[in-house]
């Protein structure tokens, strides 16, 4: 079986996208540090898991070459 080019490209793209997401999240969520601790926890939990949503289709593309 011939190795696919999609996996290395996908890993590089996911790394770049996650780095960009982290930079944007840190920049936008800076004021959250002054909120009460429980409110901060909710915001950080949501921000820490929301990047996973598009990951499923992207991983499917890496495996099959299709987004569906």
PyMOL Python script that loads the backbone (N, CA, C, O; Angstrom):
from pymol import cmd

cmd.read_pdbstr("""\
ATOM      1  N   UNK A   1       0.837  -1.177   0.000  1.00  0.00           N
ATOM      2  CA  UNK A   1       0.000   0.000   0.000  1.00  0.00           C
ATOM      3  C   UNK A   1       0.886   1.245   0.000  1.00  0.00           C
ATOM      4  O   UNK A   1       1.818   1.352   0.796  1.00  0.00           O
ATOM      5  N   UNK A   2       0.593   2.167  -0.882  1.00  0.00           N
ATOM      6  CA  UNK A   2       1.380   3.378  -1.026  1.00  0.00           C
ATOM      7  C   UNK A   2       1.043   4.369   0.103  1.00  0.00           C
ATOM      8  O   UNK A   2      -0.133   4.604   0.379  1.00  0.00           O
ATOM      9  N   UNK A   3       2.052   4.947   0.749  1.00  0.00           N
ATOM     10  CA  UNK A   3       1.794   5.924   1.821  1.00  0.00           C
ATOM     11  C   UNK A   3       1.078   7.162   1.270  1.00  0.00           C
ATOM     12  O   UNK A   3       1.327   7.588   0.142  1.00  0.00           O
ATOM     13  N   UNK A   4       0.209   7.713   2.065  1.00  0.00           N
ATOM     14  CA  UNK A   4      -0.564   8.885   1.662  1.00  0.00           C
ATOM     15  C   UNK A   4       0.159  10.167   2.069  1.00  0.00           C
ATOM     16  O   UNK A   4       0.786  10.218   3.128  1.00  0.00           O
ATOM     17  N   UNK A   5       0.076  11.177   1.253  1.00  0.00           N
ATOM     18  CA  UNK A   5       0.659  12.478   1.558  1.00  0.00           C
ATOM     19  C   UNK A   5      -0.233  13.258   2.511  1.00  0.00           C
ATOM     20  O   UNK A   5       0.202  14.241   3.112  1.00  0.00           O
ATOM     21  N   UNK A   6      -1.498  12.814   2.651  1.00  0.00           N
ATOM     22  CA  UNK A   6      -2.448  13.569   3.475  1.00  0.00           C
ATOM     23  C   UNK A   6      -2.091  13.552   4.951  1.00  0.00           C
ATOM     24  O   UNK A   6      -2.343  14.536   5.647  1.00  0.00           O
ATOM     25  N   UNK A   7      -1.518  12.478   5.447  1.00  0.00           N
ATOM     26  CA  UNK A   7      -1.218  12.400   6.881  1.00  0.00           C
ATOM     27  C   UNK A   7      -0.141  13.399   7.316  1.00  0.00           C
ATOM     28  O   UNK A   7      -0.362  14.134   8.279  1.00  0.00           O
ATOM     29  N   UNK A   8       1.007  13.455   6.649  1.00  0.00           N
ATOM     30  CA  UNK A   8       1.991  14.462   7.074  1.00  0.00           C
ATOM     31  C   UNK A   8       1.488  15.893   6.887  1.00  0.00           C
ATOM     32  O   UNK A   8       1.734  16.759   7.727  1.00  0.00           O
ATOM     33  N   UNK A   9       0.785  16.134   5.787  1.00  0.00           N
ATOM     34  CA  UNK A   9       0.235  17.469   5.553  1.00  0.00           C
ATOM     35  C   UNK A   9      -0.813  17.787   6.613  1.00  0.00           C
ATOM     36  O   UNK A   9      -0.877  18.909   7.115  1.00  0.00           O
ATOM     37  N   UNK A  10      -1.629  16.800   6.948  1.00  0.00           N
ATOM     38  CA  UNK A  10      -2.658  16.987   7.961  1.00  0.00           C
ATOM     39  C   UNK A  10      -2.088  17.278   9.333  1.00  0.00           C
ATOM     40  O   UNK A  10      -2.602  18.135  10.052  1.00  0.00           O
ATOM     41  N   UNK A  11      -1.032  16.576   9.702  1.00  0.00           N
ATOM     42  CA  UNK A  11      -0.398  16.809  11.001  1.00  0.00           C
ATOM     43  C   UNK A  11       0.191  18.213  11.053  1.00  0.00           C
ATOM     44  O   UNK A  11       0.054  18.908  12.060  1.00  0.00           O
ATOM     45  N   UNK A  12       0.843  18.630   9.979  1.00  0.00           N
ATOM     46  CA  UNK A  12       1.399  19.990   9.946  1.00  0.00           C
ATOM     47  C   UNK A  12       0.292  21.048   9.996  1.00  0.00           C
ATOM     48  O   UNK A  12       0.419  22.055  10.693  1.00  0.00           O
ATOM     49  N   UNK A  13      -0.782  20.814   9.259  1.00  0.00           N
ATOM     50  CA  UNK A  13      -1.893  21.765   9.255  1.00  0.00           C
ATOM     51  C   UNK A  13      -2.566  21.829  10.625  1.00  0.00           C
ATOM     52  O   UNK A  13      -2.906  22.912  11.101  1.00  0.00           O
ATOM     53  N   UNK A  14      -2.758  20.670  11.260  1.00  0.00           N
ATOM     54  CA  UNK A  14      -3.369  20.671  12.594  1.00  0.00           C
ATOM     55  C   UNK A  14      -2.468  21.371  13.608  1.00  0.00           C
ATOM     56  O   UNK A  14      -2.963  22.092  14.474  1.00  0.00           O
ATOM     57  N   UNK A  15      -1.176  21.176  13.516  1.00  0.00           N
ATOM     58  CA  UNK A  15      -0.248  21.845  14.432  1.00  0.00           C
ATOM     59  C   UNK A  15      -0.289  23.360  14.247  1.00  0.00           C
ATOM     60  O   UNK A  15      -0.307  24.116  15.218  1.00  0.00           O
ATOM     61  N   UNK A  16      -0.302  23.785  13.001  1.00  0.00           N
ATOM     62  CA  UNK A  16      -0.366  25.221  12.722  1.00  0.00           C
ATOM     63  C   UNK A  16      -1.696  25.809  13.190  1.00  0.00           C
ATOM     64  O   UNK A  16      -1.724  26.881  13.795  1.00  0.00           O
ATOM     65  N   UNK A  17      -2.789  25.115  12.912  1.00  0.00           N
ATOM     66  CA  UNK A  17      -4.104  25.616  13.304  1.00  0.00           C
ATOM     67  C   UNK A  17      -4.252  25.663  14.821  1.00  0.00           C
ATOM     68  O   UNK A  17      -4.819  26.616  15.357  1.00  0.00           O
ATOM     69  N   UNK A  18      -3.756  24.658  15.509  1.00  0.00           N
ATOM     70  CA  UNK A  18      -3.843  24.640  16.965  1.00  0.00           C
ATOM     71  C   UNK A  18      -2.975  25.734  17.586  1.00  0.00           C
ATOM     72  O   UNK A  18      -3.359  26.335  18.590  1.00  0.00           O
ATOM     73  N   UNK A  19      -1.829  25.990  17.006  1.00  0.00           N
ATOM     74  CA  UNK A  19      -0.975  27.083  17.487  1.00  0.00           C
ATOM     75  C   UNK A  19      -1.655  28.427  17.301  1.00  0.00           C
ATOM     76  O   UNK A  19      -1.641  29.271  18.198  1.00  0.00           O
ATOM     77  N   UNK A  20      -2.247  28.619  16.142  1.00  0.00           N
ATOM     78  CA  UNK A  20      -2.968  29.866  15.880  1.00  0.00           C
ATOM     79  C   UNK A  20      -4.162  30.011  16.823  1.00  0.00           C
ATOM     80  O   UNK A  20      -4.409  31.097  17.347  1.00  0.00           O
ATOM     81  N   UNK A  21      -4.900  28.924  17.040  1.00  0.00           N
ATOM     82  CA  UNK A  21      -6.032  28.952  17.956  1.00  0.00           C
ATOM     83  C   UNK A  21      -5.579  29.321  19.373  1.00  0.00           C
ATOM     84  O   UNK A  21      -6.243  30.103  20.052  1.00  0.00           O
ATOM     85  N   UNK A  22      -4.458  28.763  19.814  1.00  0.00           N
ATOM     86  CA  UNK A  22      -3.948  29.061  21.153  1.00  0.00           C
ATOM     87  C   UNK A  22      -3.581  30.537  21.285  1.00  0.00           C
ATOM     88  O   UNK A  22      -3.874  31.157  22.307  1.00  0.00           O
ATOM     89  N   UNK A  23      -2.946  31.101  20.267  1.00  0.00           N
ATOM     90  CA  UNK A  23      -2.573  32.520  20.297  1.00  0.00           C
ATOM     91  C   UNK A  23      -3.814  33.399  20.349  1.00  0.00           C
ATOM     92  O   UNK A  23      -3.872  34.347  21.132  1.00  0.00           O
ATOM     93  N   UNK A  24      -4.803  33.092  19.524  1.00  0.00           N
ATOM     94  CA  UNK A  24      -6.043  33.883  19.509  1.00  0.00           C
ATOM     95  C   UNK A  24      -6.787  33.730  20.838  1.00  0.00           C
ATOM     96  O   UNK A  24      -7.294  34.713  21.378  1.00  0.00           O
ATOM     97  N   UNK A  25      -6.857  32.523  21.361  1.00  0.00           N
ATOM     98  CA  UNK A  25      -7.567  32.294  22.623  1.00  0.00           C
ATOM     99  C   UNK A  25      -6.899  33.047  23.772  1.00  0.00           C
ATOM    100  O   UNK A  25      -7.586  33.666  24.585  1.00  0.00           O
ATOM    101  N   UNK A  26      -5.588  33.001  23.848  1.00  0.00           N
ATOM    102  CA  UNK A  26      -4.881  33.707  24.917  1.00  0.00           C
ATOM    103  C   UNK A  26      -5.104  35.206  24.797  1.00  0.00           C
ATOM    104  O   UNK A  26      -5.282  35.889  25.805  1.00  0.00           O
ATOM    105  N   UNK A  27      -5.095  35.718  23.582  1.00  0.00           N
ATOM    106  CA  UNK A  27      -5.291  37.149  23.377  1.00  0.00           C
ATOM    107  C   UNK A  27      -6.710  37.577  23.745  1.00  0.00           C
ATOM    108  O   UNK A  27      -6.897  38.582  24.431  1.00  0.00           O
ATOM    109  N   UNK A  28      -7.703  36.822  23.295  1.00  0.00           N
ATOM    110  CA  UNK A  28      -9.089  37.199  23.548  1.00  0.00           C
ATOM    111  C   UNK A  28      -9.539  36.923  24.978  1.00  0.00           C
ATOM    112  O   UNK A  28     -10.419  37.615  25.492  1.00  0.00           O
ATOM    113  N   UNK A  29      -8.953  35.933  25.618  1.00  0.00           N
ATOM    114  CA  UNK A  29      -9.398  35.552  26.958  1.00  0.00           C
ATOM    115  C   UNK A  29      -8.586  36.195  28.074  1.00  0.00           C
ATOM    116  O   UNK A  29      -8.743  35.815  29.235  1.00  0.00           O
ATOM    117  N   UNK A  30      -7.733  37.144  27.764  1.00  0.00           N
ATOM    118  CA  UNK A  30      -6.932  37.806  28.794  1.00  0.00           C
ATOM    119  C   UNK A  30      -7.802  38.467  29.867  1.00  0.00           C
ATOM    120  O   UNK A  30      -7.473  38.347  31.048  1.00  0.00           O
ATOM    121  N   UNK A  31      -8.886  39.156  29.523  1.00  0.00           N
ATOM    122  CA  UNK A  31      -9.711  39.779  30.570  1.00  0.00           C
ATOM    123  C   UNK A  31     -10.417  38.775  31.482  1.00  0.00           C
ATOM    124  O   UNK A  31     -10.856  39.144  32.571  1.00  0.00           O
ATOM    125  N   UNK A  32     -10.533  37.533  31.068  1.00  0.00           N
ATOM    126  CA  UNK A  32     -11.220  36.525  31.862  1.00  0.00           C
ATOM    127  C   UNK A  32     -10.471  36.270  33.170  1.00  0.00           C
ATOM    128  O   UNK A  32     -11.073  35.799  34.135  1.00  0.00           O
ATOM    129  N   UNK A  33      -9.196  36.567  33.222  1.00  0.00           N
ATOM    130  CA  UNK A  33      -8.398  36.354  34.426  1.00  0.00           C
ATOM    131  C   UNK A  33      -8.868  37.156  35.621  1.00  0.00           C
ATOM    132  O   UNK A  33      -8.496  36.840  36.751  1.00  0.00           O
ATOM    133  N   UNK A  34      -9.673  38.180  35.407  1.00  0.00           N
ATOM    134  CA  UNK A  34     -10.195  38.999  36.501  1.00  0.00           C
ATOM    135  C   UNK A  34     -11.575  38.539  36.958  1.00  0.00           C
ATOM    136  O   UNK A  34     -12.127  39.105  37.902  1.00  0.00           O
ATOM    137  N   UNK A  35     -12.134  37.538  36.319  1.00  0.00           N
ATOM    138  CA  UNK A  35     -13.457  37.020  36.680  1.00  0.00           C
ATOM    139  C   UNK A  35     -13.358  36.096  37.887  1.00  0.00           C
ATOM    140  O   UNK A  35     -12.266  35.677  38.270  1.00  0.00           O
ATOM    141  N   UNK A  36     -14.513  35.778  38.487  1.00  0.00           N
ATOM    142  CA  UNK A  36     -14.507  34.772  39.566  1.00  0.00           C
ATOM    143  C   UNK A  36     -13.997  33.419  39.051  1.00  0.00           C
ATOM    144  O   UNK A  36     -14.113  33.113  37.864  1.00  0.00           O
ATOM    145  N   UNK A  37     -13.441  32.628  39.945  1.00  0.00           N
ATOM    146  CA  UNK A  37     -12.771  31.385  39.571  1.00  0.00           C
ATOM    147  C   UNK A  37     -13.714  30.418  38.855  1.00  0.00           C
ATOM    148  O   UNK A  37     -13.309  29.807  37.866  1.00  0.00           O
ATOM    149  N   UNK A  38     -14.941  30.259  39.313  1.00  0.00           N
ATOM    150  CA  UNK A  38     -15.863  29.322  38.668  1.00  0.00           C
ATOM    151  C   UNK A  38     -16.226  29.774  37.254  1.00  0.00           C
ATOM    152  O   UNK A  38     -16.355  28.944  36.354  1.00  0.00           O
ATOM    153  N   UNK A  39     -16.389  31.069  37.053  1.00  0.00           N
ATOM    154  CA  UNK A  39     -16.667  31.581  35.706  1.00  0.00           C
ATOM    155  C   UNK A  39     -15.463  31.344  34.798  1.00  0.00           C
ATOM    156  O   UNK A  39     -15.626  30.983  33.632  1.00  0.00           O
ATOM    157  N   UNK A  40     -14.268  31.544  35.322  1.00  0.00           N
ATOM    158  CA  UNK A  40     -13.060  31.282  34.541  1.00  0.00           C
ATOM    159  C   UNK A  40     -12.986  29.814  34.138  1.00  0.00           C
ATOM    160  O   UNK A  40     -12.639  29.493  33.001  1.00  0.00           O
ATOM    161  N   UNK A  41     -13.312  28.928  35.071  1.00  0.00           N
ATOM    162  CA  UNK A  41     -13.244  27.496  34.796  1.00  0.00           C
ATOM    163  C   UNK A  41     -14.169  27.121  33.645  1.00  0.00           C
ATOM    164  O   UNK A  41     -13.785  26.345  32.770  1.00  0.00           O
ATOM    165  N   UNK A  42     -15.376  27.663  33.638  1.00  0.00           N
ATOM    166  CA  UNK A  42     -16.327  27.362  32.563  1.00  0.00           C
ATOM    167  C   UNK A  42     -15.787  27.865  31.227  1.00  0.00           C
ATOM    168  O   UNK A  42     -15.816  27.140  30.233  1.00  0.00           O
ATOM    169  N   UNK A  43     -15.297  29.092  31.200  1.00  0.00           N
ATOM    170  CA  UNK A  43     -14.780  29.672  29.956  1.00  0.00           C
ATOM    171  C   UNK A  43     -13.587  28.874  29.444  1.00  0.00           C
ATOM    172  O   UNK A  43     -13.505  28.584  28.251  1.00  0.00           O
ATOM    173  N   UNK A  44     -12.674  28.521  30.321  1.00  0.00           N
ATOM    174  CA  UNK A  44     -11.479  27.790  29.894  1.00  0.00           C
ATOM    175  C   UNK A  44     -11.803  26.359  29.468  1.00  0.00           C
ATOM    176  O   UNK A  44     -11.165  25.825  28.561  1.00  0.00           O
ATOM    177  N   UNK A  45     -12.790  25.736  30.114  1.00  0.00           N
ATOM    178  CA  UNK A  45     -13.208  24.403  29.677  1.00  0.00           C
ATOM    179  C   UNK A  45     -13.807  24.443  28.276  1.00  0.00           C
ATOM    180  O   UNK A  45     -13.516  23.584  27.444  1.00  0.00           O
ATOM    181  N   UNK A  46     -14.643  25.444  28.022  1.00  0.00           N
ATOM    182  CA  UNK A  46     -15.244  25.580  26.687  1.00  0.00           C
ATOM    183  C   UNK A  46     -14.163  25.896  25.659  1.00  0.00           C
ATOM    184  O   UNK A  46     -14.109  25.266  24.603  1.00  0.00           O
ATOM    185  N   UNK A  47     -13.310  26.859  25.956  1.00  0.00           N
ATOM    186  CA  UNK A  47     -12.255  27.240  25.015  1.00  0.00           C
ATOM    187  C   UNK A  47     -11.254  26.111  24.792  1.00  0.00           C
ATOM    188  O   UNK A  47     -10.680  25.989  23.710  1.00  0.00           O
ATOM    189  N   UNK A  48     -11.049  25.292  25.812  1.00  0.00           N
ATOM    190  CA  UNK A  48     -10.100  24.195  25.690  1.00  0.00           C
ATOM    191  C   UNK A  48     -10.627  23.001  24.915  1.00  0.00           C
ATOM    192  O   UNK A  48      -9.845  22.167  24.459  1.00  0.00           O
ATOM    193  N   UNK A  49     -11.944  22.906  24.759  1.00  0.00           N
ATOM    194  CA  UNK A  49     -12.521  21.770  24.040  1.00  0.00           C
ATOM    195  C   UNK A  49     -13.134  22.141  22.694  1.00  0.00           C
ATOM    196  O   UNK A  49     -13.393  21.254  21.880  1.00  0.00           O
ATOM    197  N   UNK A  50     -13.369  23.404  22.441  1.00  0.00           N
ATOM    198  CA  UNK A  50     -14.052  23.801  21.204  1.00  0.00           C
ATOM    199  C   UNK A  50     -13.206  23.518  19.957  1.00  0.00           C
ATOM    200  O   UNK A  50     -13.758  23.332  18.873  1.00  0.00           O
ATOM    201  N   UNK A  51     -11.897  23.485  20.094  1.00  0.00           N
ATOM    202  CA  UNK A  51     -11.041  23.235  18.930  1.00  0.00           C
ATOM    203  C   UNK A  51     -11.194  21.804  18.417  1.00  0.00           C
ATOM    204  O   UNK A  51     -10.797  21.503  17.291  1.00  0.00           O
ATOM    205  N   UNK A  52     -11.763  20.928  19.229  1.00  0.00           N
ATOM    206  CA  UNK A  52     -11.920  19.528  18.833  1.00  0.00           C
ATOM    207  C   UNK A  52     -13.036  19.345  17.795  1.00  0.00           C
ATOM    208  O   UNK A  52     -13.012  18.388  17.021  1.00  0.00           O
ATOM    209  N   UNK A  53     -14.007  20.255  17.780  1.00  0.00           N
ATOM    210  CA  UNK A  53     -15.173  20.093  16.901  1.00  0.00           C
ATOM    211  C   UNK A  53     -14.826  19.885  15.425  1.00  0.00           C
ATOM    212  O   UNK A  53     -15.340  18.936  14.834  1.00  0.00           O
ATOM    213  N   UNK A  54     -13.998  20.701  14.801  1.00  0.00           N
ATOM    214  CA  UNK A  54     -13.691  20.457  13.388  1.00  0.00           C
ATOM    215  C   UNK A  54     -12.684  19.329  13.168  1.00  0.00           C
ATOM    216  O   UNK A  54     -12.433  18.929  12.031  1.00  0.00           O
ATOM    217  N   UNK A  55     -12.115  18.824  14.246  1.00  0.00           N
ATOM    218  CA  UNK A  55     -11.071  17.819  14.122  1.00  0.00           C
ATOM    219  C   UNK A  55     -11.569  16.503  13.527  1.00  0.00           C
ATOM    220  O   UNK A  55     -10.830  15.844  12.795  1.00  0.00           O
ATOM    221  N   UNK A  56     -12.800  16.110  13.825  1.00  0.00           N
ATOM    222  CA  UNK A  56     -13.326  14.835  13.336  1.00  0.00           C
ATOM    223  C   UNK A  56     -13.341  14.744  11.821  1.00  0.00           C
ATOM    224  O   UNK A  56     -12.869  13.762  11.248  1.00  0.00           O
ATOM    225  N   UNK A  57     -13.877  15.758  11.179  1.00  0.00           N
ATOM    226  CA  UNK A  57     -13.923  15.756   9.711  1.00  0.00           C
ATOM    227  C   UNK A  57     -12.530  15.842   9.110  1.00  0.00           C
ATOM    228  O   UNK A  57     -12.251  15.239   8.074  1.00  0.00           O
ATOM    229  N   UNK A  58     -11.666  16.591   9.765  1.00  0.00           N
ATOM    230  CA  UNK A  58     -10.304  16.727   9.260  1.00  0.00           C
ATOM    231  C   UNK A  58      -9.564  15.391   9.342  1.00  0.00           C
ATOM    232  O   UNK A  58      -8.856  15.013   8.408  1.00  0.00           O
ATOM    233  N   UNK A  59      -9.727  14.680  10.456  1.00  0.00           N
ATOM    234  CA  UNK A  59      -9.103  13.365  10.582  1.00  0.00           C
ATOM    235  C   UNK A  59      -9.676  12.389   9.564  1.00  0.00           C
ATOM    236  O   UNK A  59      -8.954  11.541   9.040  1.00  0.00           O
ATOM    237  N   UNK A  60     -10.963  12.505   9.286  1.00  0.00           N
ATOM    238  CA  UNK A  60     -11.589  11.653   8.272  1.00  0.00           C
ATOM    239  C   UNK A  60     -10.979  11.944   6.896  1.00  0.00           C
ATOM    240  O   UNK A  60     -10.733  11.021   6.119  1.00  0.00           O
ATOM    241  N   UNK A  61     -10.740  13.204   6.601  1.00  0.00           N
ATOM    242  CA  UNK A  61     -10.092  13.554   5.336  1.00  0.00           C
ATOM    243  C   UNK A  61      -8.694  12.969   5.269  1.00  0.00           C
ATOM    244  O   UNK A  61      -8.276  12.477   4.221  1.00  0.00           O
ATOM    245  N   UNK A  62      -7.969  13.017   6.372  1.00  0.00           N
ATOM    246  CA  UNK A  62      -6.615  12.471   6.383  1.00  0.00           C
ATOM    247  C   UNK A  62      -6.615  10.976   6.087  1.00  0.00           C
ATOM    248  O   UNK A  62      -5.691  10.476   5.445  1.00  0.00           O
ATOM    249  N   UNK A  63      -7.626  10.262   6.538  1.00  0.00           N
ATOM    250  CA  UNK A  63      -7.701   8.814   6.337  1.00  0.00           C
ATOM    251  C   UNK A  63      -8.258   8.424   4.971  1.00  0.00           C
ATOM    252  O   UNK A  63      -7.755   7.500   4.333  1.00  0.00           O
ATOM    253  N   UNK A  64      -9.314   9.140   4.517  1.00  0.00           N
ATOM    254  CA  UNK A  64     -10.028   8.701   3.326  1.00  0.00           C
ATOM    255  C   UNK A  64      -9.866   9.604   2.119  1.00  0.00           C
ATOM    256  O   UNK A  64     -10.022   9.159   0.982  1.00  0.00           O
ATOM    257  N   UNK A  65      -9.552  10.876   2.358  1.00  0.00           N
ATOM    258  CA  UNK A  65      -9.480  11.821   1.239  1.00  0.00           C
ATOM    259  C   UNK A  65     -10.802  12.511   0.978  1.00  0.00           C
ATOM    260  O   UNK A  65     -10.906  13.313   0.050  1.00  0.00           O
ATOM    261  N   UNK A  66     -11.821  12.212   1.784  1.00  0.00           N
ATOM    262  CA  UNK A  66     -13.135  12.841   1.648  1.00  0.00           C
ATOM    263  C   UNK A  66     -13.534  13.469   2.975  1.00  0.00           C
ATOM    264  O   UNK A  66     -13.152  12.973   4.036  1.00  0.00           O
ATOM    265  N   UNK A  67     -14.303  14.562   2.924  1.00  0.00           N
ATOM    266  CA  UNK A  67     -14.765  15.218   4.138  1.00  0.00           C
ATOM    267  C   UNK A  67     -16.076  14.635   4.650  1.00  0.00           C
ATOM    268  O   UNK A  67     -16.523  15.014   5.732  1.00  0.00           O
ATOM    269  N   UNK A  68     -16.693  13.748   3.928  1.00  0.00           N
ATOM    270  CA  UNK A  68     -17.963  13.146   4.375  1.00  0.00           C
ATOM    271  C   UNK A  68     -17.750  11.773   4.903  1.00  0.00           C
ATOM    272  O   UNK A  68     -18.705  11.118   5.322  1.00  0.00           O
TER     273      UNK A  68
END
""", "prot")
cmd.dss("prot")
cmd.show_as("cartoon", "prot")
cmd.util.cbc("prot")
cmd.orient("prot")
